C-alpha cells in the first residue's frame, strides 16, 4: 500500500500502463503505441528524477537501464516514422517527390525496429518492480504532509528557473523544450492544483505540443540536408531538391518558433 504517498501511487499506475502495453506488443509498434510506451517510461523516469532532487541525491547511473534502452530504441523508430509522415505531407504541399529520402527512411526504420526483439515485458518487468522497491525504501522517511511540502518547494524552485529562462526560448528552443517537459512531468506527478491552475497547465500543454511538432520537423530538416550533402553531387537535381527541402523546412521551423513565443507569452498570463 502507498499510505498516501502520491509518488508511489503515480509510479504504480505508470508501471501498470507500461507493462500491459509492453506485454501486448511484439516488436512492430504503431506510432500511437510507441508514443504511449515512451510517455509511460518518461513518467517513470520523471519520478526517479524528482525523487533525486527531492532528497538531494547526487546524479548517478539510471536505475532502469534496460527500460531506458527500450525507450531510446522506440524513439529511433518513432522519429523515423514521424519523418516519413512529415515527408509525405511535405510532398503533397510542394508537389515534389523525394523518393531517395523516403527509401532511406524506410530502410533505417526497418533496421531500428530489428533492434527491438524478444519479449519486452520480460526485459522491463523485473527492473521496474525492483526500482519501485528501492523508491519505496528511499521515500519511507517522508510522511504525507512533509512530502507535499517539500515537493511544492521543489516545484516552485523549478518554476522560478523556467520563468527566468523562458525569454530565451527563441534563441535556445531545444533547451527550453527540455526544461519545460521536465517541469510538466514533475507537475503532473504531484497532487492536482499544487502550483498551477488547470487553465495554466492546458496552455503549457499547447506550448509543448507545438515545440514537439517543431522538434519533429527539425529532425526531418537535418535528415534532408545531410542526405543532400553526402549522397549527391553539388549541382545535381537530387542535391538541389533535398537542399531545397531543408531550406523550406528551416523557414517553416522558424515560423513555428515564433508561434511558440506567442504561446509562451499567453501561458505567462495564466501564472
C-alpha positions as a LaTeX table, in Angstrom:
\begin{tabular}{lrrr}
\hline
Residue & $x$ (\AA) & $y$ (\AA) & $z$ (\AA) \\
\hline
Unk1 & 0.00 & 0.00 & 0.00 \\
Unk2 & 1.16 & 3.56 & $-0.72$ \\
Unk3 & $-0.11$ & 5.11 & 2.54 \\
Unk4 & $-0.92$ & 8.43 & 0.92 \\
Unk5 & 2.43 & 8.72 & $-0.88$ \\
Unk6 & 1.45 & 10.23 & $-4.21$ \\
Unk7 & 4.83 & 9.45 & $-5.81$ \\
Unk8 & 4.45 & 5.73 & $-5.12$ \\
Unk9 & 0.84 & 5.76 & $-6.31$ \\
Unk10 & 1.87 & 7.53 & $-9.51$ \\
Unk11 & 4.76 & 5.11 & $-10.08$ \\
Unk12 & 2.46 & 2.12 & $-9.59$ \\
Unk13 & $-0.10$ & 3.46 & $-12.07$ \\
Unk14 & 2.51 & 4.17 & $-14.76$ \\
Unk15 & 4.21 & 0.82 & $-14.22$ \\
Unk16 & 0.89 & $-0.91$ & $-14.79$ \\
Unk17 & 0.35 & 1.01 & $-18.04$ \\
Unk18 & 3.87 & 0.28 & $-19.28$ \\
Unk19 & 3.90 & $-3.44$ & $-18.51$ \\
Unk20 & 0.47 & $-4.06$ & $-20.02$ \\
Unk21 & 1.44 & $-2.17$ & $-23.19$ \\
Unk22 & 4.78 & $-4.00$ & $-23.47$ \\
Unk23 & 3.09 & $-7.38$ & $-22.93$ \\
Unk24 & 0.54 & $-6.68$ & $-25.70$ \\
Unk25 & 3.14 & $-5.70$ & $-28.26$ \\
Unk26 & 5.76 & $-7.63$ & $-30.17$ \\
Unk27 & 8.35 & $-5.52$ & $-31.95$ \\
Unk28 & 6.10 & $-3.92$ & $-34.55$ \\
Unk29 & 4.59 & $-0.83$ & $-32.96$ \\
Unk30 & 2.28 & 1.76 & $-34.39$ \\
Unk31 & 3.10 & 5.44 & $-33.90$ \\
Unk32 & 0.46 & 5.69 & $-31.17$ \\
Unk33 & 1.78 & 2.59 & $-29.38$ \\
Unk34 & 5.35 & 3.91 & $-29.45$ \\
Unk35 & 4.15 & 7.26 & $-28.16$ \\
Unk36 & 2.19 & 5.69 & $-25.28$ \\
Unk37 & 5.08 & 3.42 & $-24.26$ \\
Unk38 & 7.57 & 6.27 & $-24.32$ \\
Unk39 & 5.29 & 8.55 & $-22.32$ \\
Unk40 & 4.87 & 5.85 & $-19.66$ \\
Unk41 & 8.65 & 5.46 & $-19.43$ \\
Unk42 & 9.12 & 9.24 & $-19.31$ \\
Unk43 & 6.73 & 9.39 & $-16.39$ \\
Unk44 & 8.61 & 6.66 & $-14.53$ \\
Unk45 & 11.86 & 8.47 & $-15.21$ \\
Unk46 & 10.36 & 11.75 & $-14.01$ \\
Unk47 & 9.50 & 10.12 & $-10.66$ \\
Unk48 & 13.11 & 8.98 & $-10.22$ \\
Unk49 & 14.47 & 12.39 & $-11.23$ \\
Unk50 & 12.02 & 14.14 & $-8.90$ \\
Unk51 & 12.97 & 11.83 & $-6.03$ \\
Unk52 & 16.68 & 12.52 & $-6.55$ \\
Unk53 & 16.06 & 16.27 & $-6.49$ \\
Unk54 & 13.70 & 15.94 & $-3.52$ \\
Unk55 & 16.25 & 14.04 & $-1.43$ \\
Unk56 & 19.26 & 16.00 & $-2.79$ \\
Unk57 & 20.80 & 12.79 & $-4.10$ \\
Unk58 & 23.83 & 13.01 & $-6.42$ \\
Unk59 & 23.42 & 12.16 & $-10.07$ \\
Unk60 & 24.19 & 8.52 & $-10.80$ \\
Unk61 & 23.58 & 5.72 & $-13.25$ \\
Unk62 & 19.98 & 5.05 & $-14.26$ \\
Unk63 & 18.08 & 2.65 & $-12.03$ \\
Unk64 & 16.23 & 1.33 & $-15.07$ \\
Unk65 & 18.95 & 0.95 & $-17.77$ \\
Unk66 & 17.14 & $-1.73$ & $-19.82$ \\
Unk67 & 13.95 & 0.32 & $-19.77$ \\
Unk68 & 15.92 & 3.39 & $-20.86$ \\
Unk69 & 17.41 & 1.37 & $-23.73$ \\
Unk70 & 13.91 & 0.30 & $-24.75$ \\
Unk71 & 12.91 & 3.98 & $-24.63$ \\
Unk72 & 15.76 & 5.02 & $-26.94$ \\
Unk73 & 15.07 & 2.23 & $-29.44$ \\
Unk74 & 11.41 & 3.17 & $-29.55$ \\
Unk75 & 12.47 & 6.79 & $-30.01$ \\
Unk76 & 14.60 & 5.97 & $-33.03$ \\
Unk77 & 11.71 & 4.11 & $-34.68$ \\
Unk78 & 9.21 & 6.81 & $-33.83$ \\
Unk79 & 11.46 & 9.60 & $-35.15$ \\
Unk80 & 11.88 & 7.78 & $-38.46$ \\
Unk81 & 8.14 & 7.09 & $-38.73$ \\
Unk82 & 7.35 & 10.73 & $-38.00$ \\
Unk83 & 9.91 & 11.88 & $-40.55$ \\
Unk84 & 8.29 & 9.63 & $-43.17$ \\
Unk85 & 4.87 & 11.03 & $-42.34$ \\
Unk86 & 6.11 & 14.63 & $-42.39$ \\
Unk87 & 7.89 & 13.97 & $-45.68$ \\
Unk88 & 4.71 & 12.66 & $-47.26$ \\
Unk89 & 2.80 & 15.74 & $-46.05$ \\
Unk90 & 5.54 & 17.96 & $-47.48$ \\
Unk91 & 5.49 & 16.13 & $-50.82$ \\
Unk92 & 1.74 & 16.81 & $-51.06$ \\
Unk93 & 2.25 & 20.50 & $-50.25$ \\
Unk94 & 5.22 & 21.07 & $-52.55$ \\
Unk95 & 4.21 & 18.55 & $-55.24$ \\
Unk96 & 7.84 & 17.43 & $-55.38$ \\
Unk97 & 8.87 & 13.78 & $-54.92$ \\
Unk98 & 11.69 & 12.76 & $-52.59$ \\
Unk99 & 12.00 & 9.07 & $-53.41$ \\
Unk100 & 15.62 & 8.75 & $-52.23$ \\
Unk101 & 14.93 & 10.17 & $-48.78$ \\
Unk102 & 11.71 & 8.19 & $-48.40$ \\
Unk103 & 13.51 & 4.94 & $-49.27$ \\
Unk104 & 16.38 & 5.61 & $-46.87$ \\
Unk105 & 13.99 & 6.47 & $-44.05$ \\
Unk106 & 12.21 & 3.15 & $-44.56$ \\
Unk107 & 15.49 & 1.19 & $-44.59$ \\
Unk108 & 16.66 & 2.94 & $-41.42$ \\
Unk109 & 13.31 & 2.30 & $-39.75$ \\
Unk110 & 13.49 & $-1.42$ & $-40.52$ \\
Unk111 & 16.99 & $-1.59$ & $-39.03$ \\
Unk112 & 15.90 & 0.29 & $-35.91$ \\
Unk113 & 12.88 & $-1.96$ & $-35.44$ \\
Unk114 & 15.08 & $-5.02$ & $-35.78$ \\
Unk115 & 16.95 & $-3.98$ & $-32.64$ \\
Unk116 & 13.75 & $-4.37$ & $-30.62$ \\
Unk117 & 13.43 & $-8.10$ & $-30.23$ \\
Unk118 & 12.25 & $-10.66$ & $-27.72$ \\
Unk119 & 9.63 & $-10.42$ & $-25.04$ \\
Unk120 & 9.89 & $-6.81$ & $-23.94$ \\
Unk121 & 7.82 & $-7.36$ & $-20.82$ \\
Unk122 & 10.43 & $-9.86$ & $-19.61$ \\
Unk123 & 13.13 & $-7.25$ & $-20.11$ \\
Unk124 & 11.31 & $-4.39$ & $-18.43$ \\
Unk125 & 9.18 & $-6.08$ & $-15.75$ \\
Unk126 & 11.78 & $-7.09$ & $-13.12$ \\
Unk127 & 13.63 & $-3.82$ & $-13.49$ \\
Unk128 & 10.70 & $-1.50$ & $-12.80$ \\
Unk129 & 9.46 & $-3.73$ & $-9.96$ \\
Unk130 & 12.88 & $-3.55$ & $-8.27$ \\
Unk131 & 13.03 & 0.20 & $-8.87$ \\
Unk132 & 9.66 & 0.53 & $-7.11$ \\
Unk133 & 11.01 & $-1.34$ & $-4.09$ \\
Unk134 & 14.01 & 1.00 & $-3.97$ \\
Unk135 & 11.76 & 4.02 & $-4.37$ \\
Unk136 & 9.50 & 2.85 & $-1.55$ \\
Unk137 & 12.52 & 2.40 & 0.73 \\
Unk138 & 14.01 & 5.82 & $-0.13$ \\
Unk139 & 10.73 & 7.64 & 0.47 \\
Unk140 & 9.79 & 5.80 & 3.66 \\
Unk141 & 11.06 & 8.57 & 5.98 \\
Unk142 & 8.76 & 11.13 & 4.36 \\
Unk143 & 5.20 & 11.35 & 5.64 \\
Unk144 & 2.36 & 12.74 & 3.57 \\
Unk145 & 2.50 & 16.36 & 4.73 \\
Unk146 & 6.28 & 16.61 & 4.63 \\
Unk147 & 6.37 & 15.03 & 1.17 \\
Unk148 & 3.78 & 17.51 & $-0.11$ \\
Unk149 & 5.58 & 20.49 & 1.45 \\
Unk150 & 9.00 & 19.50 & 0.09 \\
Unk151 & 7.50 & 18.74 & $-3.32$ \\
Unk152 & 5.87 & 22.14 & $-3.53$ \\
Unk153 & 9.14 & 23.82 & $-2.56$ \\
Unk154 & 10.99 & 21.87 & $-5.27$ \\
Unk155 & 8.34 & 22.71 & $-7.89$ \\
Unk156 & 8.49 & 26.41 & $-7.03$ \\
Unk157 & 12.27 & 26.37 & $-7.37$ \\
Unk158 & 11.99 & 24.68 & $-10.78$ \\
Unk159 & 9.28 & 27.13 & $-11.84$ \\
Unk160 & 11.48 & 30.11 & $-10.95$ \\
Unk161 & 14.15 & 28.77 & $-13.28$ \\
Unk162 & 11.56 & 28.25 & $-16.02$ \\
Unk163 & 10.41 & 31.85 & $-15.68$ \\
Unk164 & 13.99 & 33.11 & $-15.81$ \\
Unk165 & 14.84 & 31.12 & $-18.95$ \\
Unk166 & 11.57 & 31.47 & $-20.87$ \\
Unk167 & 12.54 & 34.79 & $-22.54$ \\
Unk168 & 15.36 & 32.87 & $-24.28$ \\
Unk169 & 13.02 & 30.36 & $-25.93$ \\
Unk170 & 13.58 & 31.69 & $-29.45$ \\
Unk171 & 17.38 & 31.56 & $-29.06$ \\
Unk172 & 17.60 & 28.14 & $-27.40$ \\
Unk173 & 14.38 & 26.26 & $-28.16$ \\
Unk174 & 15.87 & 22.78 & $-27.59$ \\
Unk175 & 16.91 & 23.66 & $-24.03$ \\
Unk176 & 13.62 & 25.45 & $-23.35$ \\
Unk177 & 11.64 & 22.44 & $-24.57$ \\
Unk178 & 13.64 & 20.06 & $-22.39$ \\
Unk179 & 13.23 & 22.24 & $-19.28$ \\
Unk180 & 9.51 & 22.72 & $-19.90$ \\
Unk181 & 8.96 & 18.98 & $-20.37$ \\
Unk182 & 10.77 & 18.16 & $-17.12$ \\
Unk183 & 8.73 & 20.76 & $-15.25$ \\
Unk184 & 5.50 & 19.50 & $-16.82$ \\
Unk185 & 6.13 & 15.87 & $-15.85$ \\
Unk186 & 7.08 & 16.89 & $-12.33$ \\
Unk187 & 3.93 & 18.99 & $-12.10$ \\
Unk188 & 1.70 & 16.13 & $-13.26$ \\
Unk189 & 3.04 & 13.61 & $-10.74$ \\
Unk190 & 2.20 & 15.95 & $-7.84$ \\
Unk191 & $-1.31$ & 16.49 & $-6.41$ \\
Unk192 & $-3.60$ & 18.50 & $-8.67$ \\
Unk193 & $-3.53$ & 22.24 & $-8.11$ \\
Unk194 & $-0.27$ & 22.20 & $-6.16$ \\
Unk195 & 1.22 & 25.08 & $-8.15$ \\
Unk196 & $-0.62$ & 25.95 & $-11.39$ \\
Unk197 & $-4.27$ & 26.15 & $-12.35$ \\
Unk198 & $-5.86$ & 23.80 & $-14.89$ \\
Unk199 & $-6.00$ & 26.68 & $-17.36$ \\
Unk200 & $-2.27$ & 27.27 & $-16.96$ \\
Unk201 & $-1.48$ & 23.57 & $-17.39$ \\
Unk202 & $-3.60$ & 23.48 & $-20.55$ \\
Unk203 & $-1.67$ & 26.42 & $-22.01$ \\
Unk204 & 1.61 & 24.71 & $-21.12$ \\
Unk205 & 0.45 & 21.54 & $-22.90$ \\
Unk206 & $-0.34$ & 23.54 & $-26.04$ \\
Unk207 & 3.13 & 25.08 & $-25.93$ \\
Unk208 & 4.77 & 21.68 & $-25.52$ \\
Unk209 & 2.73 & 20.22 & $-28.39$ \\
Unk210 & 3.89 & 23.00 & $-30.70$ \\
Unk211 & 7.51 & 22.60 & $-29.62$ \\
Unk212 & 7.17 & 18.86 & $-30.19$ \\
Unk213 & 5.97 & 19.45 & $-33.75$ \\
Unk214 & 8.88 & 21.85 & $-34.26$ \\
Unk215 & 11.34 & 19.24 & $-32.99$ \\
Unk216 & 9.98 & 16.55 & $-35.35$ \\
Unk217 & 10.31 & 18.94 & $-38.28$ \\
Unk218 & 13.85 & 19.81 & $-37.18$ \\
Unk219 & 14.78 & 16.13 & $-37.40$ \\
Unk220 & 13.47 & 15.87 & $-40.97$ \\
Unk221 & 15.28 & 19.08 & $-41.91$ \\
Unk222 & 18.57 & 17.65 & $-40.68$ \\
Unk223 & 17.98 & 14.37 & $-42.49$ \\
Unk224 & 17.19 & 16.11 & $-45.78$ \\
Unk225 & 20.19 & 18.42 & $-45.55$ \\
Unk226 & 22.57 & 15.61 & $-44.61$ \\
Unk227 & 21.33 & 13.35 & $-47.37$ \\
Unk228 & 21.69 & 16.06 & $-49.99$ \\
Unk229 & 25.23 & 16.88 & $-48.87$ \\
Unk230 & 26.53 & 13.31 & $-48.53$ \\
Unk231 & 24.89 & 11.28 & $-51.28$ \\
Unk232 & 24.52 & 13.67 & $-54.19$ \\
Unk233 & 26.97 & 15.77 & $-56.14$ \\
Unk234 & 26.52 & 19.51 & $-55.84$ \\
Unk235 & 24.52 & 20.91 & $-58.74$ \\
Unk236 & 22.61 & 17.70 & $-59.50$ \\
Unk237 & 18.79 & 17.79 & $-59.44$ \\
Unk238 & 18.67 & 15.41 & $-56.46$ \\
Unk239 & 21.11 & 17.59 & $-54.48$ \\
Unk240 & 19.12 & 20.72 & $-55.24$ \\
Unk241 & 15.78 & 19.09 & $-54.35$ \\
Unk242 & 16.97 & 17.88 & $-50.94$ \\
Unk243 & 18.77 & 21.11 & $-50.10$ \\
Unk244 & 15.64 & 22.98 & $-51.16$ \\
Unk245 & 13.56 & 20.81 & $-48.85$ \\
Unk246 & 15.92 & 21.52 & $-45.95$ \\
Unk247 & 15.71 & 25.28 & $-46.56$ \\
Unk248 & 11.91 & 25.16 & $-46.83$ \\
Unk249 & 11.69 & 23.26 & $-43.54$ \\
Unk250 & 14.08 & 25.75 & $-41.93$ \\
Unk251 & 11.72 & 28.61 & $-42.76$ \\
Unk252 & 8.72 & 26.59 & $-41.59$ \\
Unk253 & 10.50 & 25.78 & $-38.33$ \\
Unk254 & 11.28 & 29.46 & $-37.76$ \\
Unk255 & 7.57 & 30.25 & $-38.09$ \\
Unk256 & 6.78 & 27.56 & $-35.52$ \\
Unk257 & 9.23 & 29.08 & $-33.05$ \\
Unk258 & 7.63 & 32.49 & $-33.49$ \\
Unk259 & 4.26 & 30.88 & $-32.75$ \\
Unk260 & 5.78 & 29.16 & $-29.71$ \\
Unk261 & 6.98 & 32.52 & $-28.36$ \\
Unk262 & 3.42 & 33.86 & $-28.67$ \\
Unk263 & 2.06 & 30.79 & $-26.87$ \\
Unk264 & 4.67 & 31.20 & $-24.14$ \\
Unk265 & 3.56 & 34.80 & $-23.61$ \\
Unk266 & $-0.05$ & 33.61 & $-23.44$ \\
Unk267 & 0.94 & 30.98 & $-20.87$ \\
Unk268 & 2.68 & 33.63 & $-18.74$ \\
Unk269 & $-0.64$ & 35.46 & $-18.35$ \\
Unk270 & $-2.10$ & 32.41 & $-16.55$ \\
Unk271 & 0.54 & 32.32 & $-13.79$ \\
\hline
\end{tabular}
